[in-house]
Amino acid sequence: MLLRLVRRHLRPLLGLLVALVAAQLASVVCQLYLPGLNADILDKGVARGDTSYIWHLGGWMLLVTIVQVGAAVTSAFFGSMIAMSFGRDVRGAVFAQVSRFSAREVNQFGAPTLITRNTNDVQQVQLVVLMGCTLMVSAPIMMVGGIFMALREDAPLAPLMVVAMLVLGVAVGLIVRRMIPGFRLMQKRVDAVNRVMREHLSGVRVIRAFVREPYERQRFAAANDDLTQASIKVGRLMSALFPTVFLVMNVSTVGVWWFGGHQIESGSIQIGSLTAYMTYLIQILMSVMMATFMVMMVPRAAVASERIEEVLQTEPSVRPPETVVNPDQVRGVVRFDDVAMQYPGADKPVLQGVDLVAHPGETVAVIGSTGSGKSTLISLVARLFDATHGTVSIDGVDVRDMDPDLLWGHLGIVPQRPYLFSGTVASNLRYGNPDATDEQLWDALAISQGTDFVAALDGGLQAPVNQGGTNLSGGQRQRVCIARALVAQPRIYLFDDAFSALDLATDRRLRTALEPHVRDATVFIVAQRISTIAGADQIVVLDAGEVVGIGTHEELAETCPTYQEIVESQRADAGQAA
Amino acid sequence: MMGVGAGEKTQDFSGSGRRLLGLLRPQRRSMSVVLVLTVCTVFLSVIGPRILGQAVDAINSGAIAHRLPAGSSKAAVVAGLRARGQTTYADMIQRLDLIPGVGIDFGHVLRILLVVLGCYLVSAGTQLIQARLLNRVIQVTMNRLRSDVEDKVGRVPLHYLDGQPRGELLSRVTNDIDNIGQSMQQSLSQLLVNGLTVIGVIVMMLTISWWLTLIAMIAIPLVLLVTRQVMKRSQRFFVAQWRNTGELNGQIEETYSGHELVKVFGRTPQVRERFEEKNAELMRVSQRAQFVSSLVMPIMMFVGNLQYVVVCVLGGLRVASGTMTLGEVTAFVQYTRQFTQPLTQLASMVNLMQSGVASAERVFEVLDAPEETDDGSVALGITQGRVEFEDMSFGYEPARPLIEHLSLRVEPGSTVAIVGPTGAGKTTLVNLVMRFYELTSGRILLDGADIATVPRAELRSRIGMVLQDTWLFHGTIWENIAYGRLGATDEQILAAAQATFVDRFARALPDGYDTVIDEEASNLSSGERQLITIARAFLADPALLILDEATSSVDTRTEVLLQQAMAALRSDRTSFVIAHRLSTIRDADTILVMEHGSIVEQGSHDELMQARGAYYRLYMSQFEGAAVEQEGQPAGV
């Protein structure tokens, strides 16, 4: 998964990649060349006291250093370019993909995880790419080059090098391998601490009301201690890492001098080459260590890339049509023809057998208990989902054949959860109609019973709105959402339980004001209260995804048992009241 | 890599830094051991190359001696060389401890190497123990810091928590404390090791040649200067990177949360465009941050190599003149290698420490938040449940009073319903009874005792509460009911579940009462969740009951059950009921109609209906829709 994701998104960056490898190569060659120079300086310069030779070679060495620094800087540049461009592209790809998703895919994943996948997960993979660009490319070059150079200095010492590499690789690998599950456990424990804390914060009133602070403290202490234990365990392994690495390096140094000493005596090697050899050895061991560290980061990134790929590989269930068929003129005749909708893998459809026609000027109300498929029904009009059976058509054209932009341009939706975007009241109201005048905004607010509170806000229409509209109350948010749909002046209105946060008096005033405004439009209303929908032209009664009655309030009150039941439960109050 | 919130400016670096170190005080014994071990480790690893240098010398002189004619004395050889004009070579041999013709004394070399090996082994051991100990110290300290914050959350007034975004506080407990731990662990051991190494290396260099040491030290200001300069520049980009990341996250979050709206209102192109813009900007600044910060290493390498050449040239002159041995120069060269690296690390540590201290400041901010005022000490008697409000006023901010001069007397066992539009102060009123907030003036009495003089825990243990927001924790249904009363017996829990209809649906679940309520509690309907919270309050068996909008998010069928459950709960208790649906509170003993923080009407349902005031209007507006059939006046769109 990781490899596939990385490979696909690095392909457009091939030019940069080639430049990176070239720069790394130059840098490594210089790095490998330097110890040889150092050795010569010691052997032929210092040992013989030949200062002019030292000066000469020293100048050369500085020159090589400059080239090496230049190459390192260049490769750092390309490396950061590649990693960050990669991050940008993957983020962009995920974002574009989610933009294509329908409500079904978004609900399937859940918005919070999609956000994490688009941000944190991409960052994880980006980090590995960055590390890869700086270490993974250079480590193997360094290893191969180092071995080559070291062997050129002295072949008989080769077994020592191989042993050192093996010991280091195995030791670090063993430690790292035990660290990975440790990290995973630690992450789990962090989540647990988080959860207990979040519960404490969100339930602080209940906890204080039941005087259970001591119990919460206990719960937290348990999670906290678990975390500390896991951290100490991982820390213990981590503590072993560096002493091990240094020990292997230092012992090899001692070994080099011991075995090298014998060769010096026999004259087959000089002191300086031995020093150079040692430098190579250290460089090689360093790259072995780095390579092993890299391995440590891979599992986390692999999980992250799996989660990213999952998003990228999910086909949107609602796709734009291949050949667009648009109605000649959108009037707003909405027809459901034996419509059913079933989630893949679900054993029961959420909605089935819906036959229904709504004409402009008509109001269709949908009522039923929680989970009966009310919201699904109106979501089908907006193509937030696609029907799995039958067709939903507008003015005789299947919504699936219409240009989505045209379709949506004629819809005004007020969602169940009143959501506002960060900005101002005005920017939210203009969301569906950027050219609306202030006057139009105020008109819409007057209908949605929002004039008073918006006028009272500091800044009026220009008053700031937080993301989600959290600085407004639920009822205020709902009124802005309704006004937002009105400003767009659509042909078809979809109110998804849009009046629930309003108190009943406001609800009533709003509906009275709305009536003349939507006279020519087709209106769908999902509601819980009988009072909200009793005047509708058609009422659709749903029970567990099935239409159990369609008709006016009077008809249904006569014939439909489910409807009677709902009326009964709500009228019990009214009956007593009268 | 940068930690969380890296690059943030600290407000008071030295003050907060000292306070952070102060957290280690309880562990000072362990810390002194860490210090001693660090000194040992550094000493051994610094002295290693020096001893190794002796082995090099032994090998070198042996190798040279091997090539000299055997039998002649060293003096003779030197004299011979001088005679041939090879003065530099002669000087060198003069300095060496050798016997011409005799090769390398491997016994001697072996002894030296064994000593070196011993040094390295012991140093690895001390390093290991030091790192383990430090790790434990830090983890224990972080554990305490986390529980300090948790304790603090239990002690701050509610309005403090209301004013804090939840995610922010959470991130302080986890991300920030994690960051403190990491930066402390790294910076503490690095500061110790690198600081001591630099000192140790300088000392060792001095023992070889003070003159060369002086030259080598030129690198110090150079290293510091370069590192500071690079850091300063990269810091700017890192700040921009974190800011842009935050902004981009915000954009993504907003778009995904309003996914359907963005689509249906045809905003996808604009949103995409805005995203691409920010995304490209983020790429640009993070690339720069990364690039600039990665400049340190190559530049340091250059400085190191420069130093190397200079030392080699000067060392070469010394060897040539016989004032230093080759082994000494080799050792010295190795020391210069050991010298720049810790110096660079010390310089770059500044960033890490800044990030850690910035996190610490955010945690300290929480720990320093003002706490709830002193608890009272008056014990409540056996509670009957009489509640009196005496000329009580309250406002979250003193300048903006919410409730003014409210007086009211509630008899034991009666049900008081509170109705009124949103923002009238209904919830505030009952929160004041719970003493979640402190009054601005006036008193609230429970059975004659001013609740401000009663310990909060004692007061609250007499009150049960059911809220619209059904808070359940991650645990089984059984555990969540048992939460109502510490030490409740199984029979009591079961009885509570039965009385509140939890028993009915719990038994139908595959795992029954052991069903774990998951994070979003998606496995239970909102009505079922609410029934559990009612069972919890039932089990607590309080004298006083508060029901705040307990039925509003439930569909009509479940509501019937809820009403029955709450009726069971209310019997024989003083209850405050807040409700949107007036039908649910018709039989209350007293109905209070609140508007703008004061009670505008008060009386029983029948009295208030006859008065034809605010309550009547509210009531009629609610029921005319449902009563439509009888009046023959269809309402609605």
Contacts between the chains, C-beta under 8 A, distances in Angstrom:
chain1	res1	chain2	res2	distance
A	34	B	305	7.2
A	38	B	308	6.8
A	38	B	312	7.6
A	38	B	333	7.9
A	41	B	309	7.7
A	41	B	312	4.8
A	41	B	316	7.4
A	42	B	312	7.1
A	42	B	326	7.5
A	42	B	329	7.6
A	42	B	330	6.8
A	42	B	333	7.5
A	45	B	312	6.8
A	45	B	316	5.0
A	46	B	312	6.0
A	46	B	315	5.8
A	46	B	316	3.9
A	46	B	319	5.2
A	46	B	320	7.9
A	46	B	326	6.6
A	46	B	329	5.7
A	47	B	319	6.9
A	47	B	326	5.6
A	48	B	88	7.3
A	48	B	89	7.3
A	48	B	320	7.3
A	49	B	88	4.1
A	49	B	89	7.5
A	49	B	91	7.7
A	49	B	92	6.6
A	49	B	316	6.1
A	49	B	317	7.1
A	49	B	319	5.5
A	49	B	320	2.0
A	49	B	321	7.0
A	50	B	316	7.1
A	50	B	320	7.3
A	51	B	313	6.4
A	51	B	316	5.6
A	51	B	317	5.4
A	51	B	320	6.8
A	54	B	309	7.9
A	54	B	312	5.7
A	54	B	313	4.7
A	54	B	316	4.5
A	55	B	313	6.1
A	58	B	309	3.7
A	58	B	310	7.9
A	58	B	312	6.3
A	58	B	313	5.7
A	59	B	309	7.9
A	61	B	305	6.6
A	61	B	308	7.6
A	61	B	309	5.7
A	62	B	305	6.6
A	62	B	306	6.5
A	62	B	309	5.9
A	65	B	301	7.1
A	65	B	302	5.4
A	65	B	305	4.2
A	65	B	306	7.5
A	66	B	302	7.1
A	68	B	298	7.6
A	68	B	301	7.2
A	69	B	298	4.4
A	69	B	299	6.8
A	69	B	301	6.4
A	69	B	302	4.8
A	72	B	297	7.1
A	72	B	298	3.8
A	72	B	301	7.3
A	73	B	295	6.3
A	73	B	298	5.4
A	76	B	290	7.8
A	76	B	291	5.7
A	76	B	294	4.0
A	76	B	295	6.9
A	76	B	298	7.2
A	77	B	291	5.4
A	79	B	290	7.9
A	79	B	294	7.6
A	80	B	286	7.8
A	80	B	287	4.7
A	80	B	288	7.9
A	80	B	290	3.8
A	80	B	291	4.5
A	80	B	294	6.9
A	81	B	287	5.8
A	81	B	291	8.0
A	83	B	287	8.0
A	83	B	290	7.2
A	84	B	283	4.7
A	84	B	284	8.0
A	84	B	286	5.0
A	84	B	287	4.1
A	84	B	290	6.8
A	85	B	283	6.2
A	85	B	287	7.7
A	87	B	283	6.7
A	87	B	286	7.5
A	88	B	279	5.3
A	88	B	280	6.5
A	88	B	282	7.0
A	88	B	283	3.9
A	91	B	248	7.7
A	91	B	279	5.6
A	92	B	275	7.5
A	92	B	276	6.5
A	92	B	279	5.7
A	95	B	252	6.8
A	95	B	255	7.8
A	95	B	272	7.4
A	95	B	275	5.5
A	95	B	279	7.6
A	96	B	272	7.0
A	98	B	256	6.5
A	98	B	259	7.6
A	99	B	255	7.9
A	99	B	262	7.9
A	99	B	268	5.4
A	99	B	271	7.3
A	99	B	272	6.3
A	101	B	259	7.3
A	103	B	259	6.9
A	103	B	260	5.5
A	106	B	256	7.0
A	106	B	259	4.9
A	106	B	260	7.9
A	111	B	253	7.8
A	111	B	256	4.4
A	111	B	257	5.3
A	111	B	259	7.0
A	114	B	256	5.2
A	115	B	249	7.2
A	115	B	252	5.5
A	115	B	253	5.1
A	115	B	256	5.5
A	118	B	252	5.2
A	118	B	256	7.8
A	119	B	245	7.5
A	119	B	248	7.3
A	119	B	249	5.2
A	119	B	252	6.3
A	127	B	1	7.0
A	130	B	290	6.8
A	134	B	294	7.3
A	190	B	174	6.0
A	190	B	178	7.4
A	193	B	146	6.9
A	193	B	173	7.1
A	193	B	174	6.4
A	194	B	170	6.2
A	194	B	173	7.5
A	194	B	174	5.4
A	195	B	474	6.1
A	195	B	519	7.4
A	197	B	150	6.8
A	197	B	153	7.7
A	197	B	169	7.9
A	197	B	170	5.8
A	197	B	173	5.1
A	197	B	174	7.6
A	198	B	166	7.0
A	198	B	170	5.8
A	199	B	471	7.9
A	199	B	473	4.9
A	199	B	474	6.7
A	200	B	150	7.2
A	200	B	153	6.1
A	200	B	154	7.9
A	201	B	153	6.9
A	201	B	161	6.6
A	201	B	166	5.2
A	201	B	169	6.2
A	201	B	170	7.0
A	202	B	166	6.8
A	202	B	471	6.3
A	203	B	471	3.8
A	203	B	473	6.8
A	204	B	153	7.5
A	204	B	158	6.7
A	204	B	161	5.8
A	205	B	158	7.2
A	205	B	431	7.9
A	205	B	434	7.8
A	205	B	436	6.7
A	205	B	465	7.2
A	205	B	467	6.6
A	205	B	471	7.6
A	206	B	465	6.8
A	206	B	467	6.9
A	206	B	471	4.6
A	206	B	533	7.8
A	208	B	158	7.6
A	208	B	434	7.3
A	208	B	436	6.8
A	208	B	456	7.5
A	208	B	460	6.2
A	209	B	434	5.9
A	209	B	460	5.5
A	209	B	463	6.5
A	209	B	464	7.4
A	209	B	465	4.1
A	209	B	546	7.9
A	210	B	460	7.2
A	210	B	461	7.9
A	210	B	465	7.8
A	210	B	483	6.6
A	210	B	484	6.3
A	210	B	536	7.6
A	210	B	540	6.3
A	211	B	456	7.9
A	211	B	457	4.6
A	211	B	460	4.9
A	211	B	461	4.9
A	212	B	483	6.5
A	212	B	486	7.7
A	213	B	154	4.5
A	213	B	457	7.8
A	215	B	483	7.7
A	215	B	486	7.2
A	216	B	150	7.7
A	216	B	154	7.0
A	217	B	147	7.6
A	217	B	150	6.5
A	217	B	151	6.6
A	217	B	154	6.8
A	220	B	146	7.9
A	220	B	147	6.6
A	220	B	150	4.5
A	221	B	147	6.0
A	221	B	150	8.0
A	224	B	143	5.6
A	224	B	146	5.2
A	224	B	147	5.6
A	224	B	150	7.5
A	225	B	143	6.8
A	227	B	143	7.5
A	227	B	146	7.9
A	228	B	139	5.0
A	228	B	140	6.8
A	228	B	142	7.2
A	228	B	143	4.2
A	231	B	135	8.0
A	231	B	139	4.8
A	231	B	142	7.7
A	231	B	181	7.7
A	232	B	135	6.4
A	232	B	136	5.7
A	232	B	139	4.9
A	235	B	131	7.9
A	235	B	132	7.3
A	235	B	135	3.4
A	235	B	136	7.4
A	235	B	138	8.0
A	235	B	139	6.4
A	235	B	185	7.7
A	236	B	132	5.7
A	236	B	135	6.7
A	238	B	131	7.5
A	238	B	135	7.2
A	239	B	128	5.9
A	239	B	131	3.3
A	239	B	132	4.5
A	239	B	135	5.7
A	240	B	128	6.1
A	240	B	131	7.9
A	242	B	127	6.9
A	242	B	131	7.1
A	243	B	124	4.2
A	243	B	125	7.5
A	243	B	127	4.4
A	243	B	128	4.5
A	243	B	131	7.3
A	244	B	124	7.5
A	246	B	45	7.5
A	246	B	120	7.7
A	246	B	123	7.9
A	246	B	124	6.4
A	246	B	127	7.3
A	247	B	120	6.3
A	247	B	121	7.1
A	247	B	124	4.2
A	250	B	45	7.9
A	250	B	48	6.7
A	250	B	120	4.0
A	250	B	124	7.9
A	251	B	117	6.7
A	251	B	120	6.5
A	253	B	52	7.2
A	254	B	52	7.3
A	254	B	113	5.2
A	254	B	116	5.5
A	254	B	117	5.2
A	254	B	120	7.2
A	257	B	52	6.7
A	257	B	55	5.6
A	257	B	56	6.8
A	257	B	59	7.0
A	257	B	109	7.6
A	257	B	113	6.3
A	258	B	109	7.2
A	258	B	110	7.2
A	258	B	113	5.4
A	260	B	59	7.8
A	261	B	55	7.6
A	261	B	59	4.4
A	261	B	62	8.0
A	261	B	104	5.9
A	261	B	106	6.8
A	261	B	109	5.5
A	262	B	104	7.8
A	262	B	106	7.5
A	264	B	59	5.6
A	264	B	60	7.8
A	264	B	62	8.0
A	264	B	63	4.8
A	264	B	104	7.2
A	265	B	59	7.7
A	265	B	62	6.4
A	265	B	63	5.8
A	265	B	66	6.0
A	265	B	103	5.2
A	265	B	104	4.7
A	267	B	63	7.6
A	267	B	66	8.0
A	267	B	67	7.9
A	271	B	56	6.9
A	271	B	59	7.1
A	271	B	60	5.6
A	271	B	63	7.4
A	271	B	326	6.9
A	271	B	330	7.6
A	275	B	330	6.6
A	363	B	636	7.7
A	363	B	637	4.9
A	365	B	636	8.0
A	369	B	555	4.8
A	369	B	556	7.4
A	369	B	557	5.8
A	370	B	525	6.6
A	370	B	526	7.6
A	370	B	555	4.7
A	371	B	525	7.9
A	379	B	260	8.0
A	382	B	260	7.5
A	382	B	264	5.4
A	384	B	260	5.5
A	384	B	263	7.4
A	384	B	264	7.6
A	404	B	263	8.0
A	405	B	266	5.7
A	408	B	263	6.6
A	408	B	264	4.8
A	408	B	265	7.1
A	408	B	266	5.1
A	409	B	266	6.0
A	411	B	264	5.6
A	413	B	260	7.1
A	413	B	261	7.1
A	413	B	264	4.8
A	413	B	265	7.9
A	415	B	260	6.3
A	415	B	261	6.6
A	419	B	257	6.4
A	419	B	258	4.7
A	419	B	261	6.1
A	421	B	254	6.0
A	421	B	258	6.1
A	421	B	261	7.9
A	422	B	250	7.6
A	422	B	254	6.2
A	431	B	261	7.2
A	431	B	265	5.0
A	431	B	267	6.7
A	432	B	265	4.2
A	432	B	266	7.2
A	467	B	250	6.7
A	467	B	253	7.1
A	467	B	254	5.0
A	467	B	257	7.7
A	468	B	254	7.7
A	468	B	257	6.4
A	473	B	422	6.1
A	473	B	423	7.1
A	475	B	422	5.8
A	484	B	265	8.0
A	488	B	265	7.0
A	503	B	421	6.1
A	503	B	422	6.9
A	503	B	580	6.6
A	504	B	621	5.3
A	504	B	622	4.2
A	504	B	625	7.2
A	505	B	617	7.7
A	505	B	618	6.9
A	505	B	621	3.8
A	505	B	622	7.6
A	508	B	621	6.0
A	508	B	624	7.6
A	508	B	625	7.0
A	508	B	635	6.4
A	511	B	635	7.1
A	511	B	636	5.5
A	511	B	637	5.1
A	514	B	637	5.9
A	515	B	637	5.6
A	518	B	637	7.0
A	523	B	637	6.2
A	525	B	637	6.8
A	528	B	555	6.5
A	528	B	556	7.3
A	529	B	625	6.6
A	529	B	626	7.6
A	530	B	625	6.4
A	530	B	626	5.5
A	530	B	628	7.8
A	531	B	622	7.8
A	531	B	623	7.9
A	531	B	624	7.1
A	531	B	625	1.7
A	531	B	626	5.2
A	531	B	628	7.0
A	531	B	635	6.3
A	531	B	636	7.2
A	532	B	625	6.8
A	532	B	636	6.1
A	533	B	636	5.9
A	534	B	625	6.2
A	534	B	628	4.7
A	534	B	634	5.7
A	534	B	635	6.2
A	534	B	636	5.4
A	535	B	628	7.9
A	535	B	634	4.1
A	535	B	635	5.6
A	535	B	636	3.1
A	535	B	637	6.2
A	536	B	636	6.2
A	536	B	637	6.7
A	553	B	628	7.3
A	553	B	629	7.7
A	553	B	634	7.0
A	554	B	629	7.9
A	557	B	629	6.6
A	565	B	557	7.8
A	566	B	556	6.1
A	567	B	626	7.6
A	567	B	629	8.0
A	569	B	556	4.3
A	569	B	557	6.8
A	569	B	559	7.3
A	569	B	560	6.5
A	570	B	556	6.2
A	570	B	626	4.9
A	571	B	626	5.1
A	571	B	627	7.2
A	571	B	629	7.7
A	572	B	583	7.3
A	573	B	581	7.3
A	573	B	582	7.6
A	573	B	583	2.9
A	573	B	586	7.7
A	573	B	623	6.6
A	573	B	626	6.8
A	574	B	583	7.7
A	574	B	623	4.3
A	574	B	626	4.0
A	574	B	627	4.1
A	574	B	630	7.9
A	575	B	627	7.7
A	576	B	583	7.5
A	576	B	586	6.8
A	577	B	583	7.4
A	577	B	586	7.8
A	577	B	619	6.6
A	577	B	623	4.8
A	577	B	627	7.1
A	578	B	623	7.6
A	578	B	627	5.9
A	578	B	630	6.4
